[in-house]
């Protein structure tokens, strides 16, 4: 999954904690790259109880990691796309290289 803001994709991580973070935007889980994380306005969802942006989304629910509040994630047209443009072409090209297919 690419960064929701700039489209950068994670590379193989070095040992230790990942500099990438997760957030919730339009009630869907998103990844945030280290460069975009430094931005002040990421337009992430916040908890209606405590206003924290430390949210996780899983199995159709959104949970606040600060206060523990849980609510159902509503589906809708506002959710971000599941993959970045061009990702399918890159995956196809990588498979062709690995499987030694000639385009």
Buried (B, 14 or more C-beta within 10 A) or exposed (E): BBBBBEEBEEEEEEEEEEEBBBBBBBBBBBBBBEEBBEEEEBEBBBBEEEEEBBBEBEEEEBBBEBEEBEBEBEEEEEBBEEEBEEBEEEEEEEEEEEEEEEE
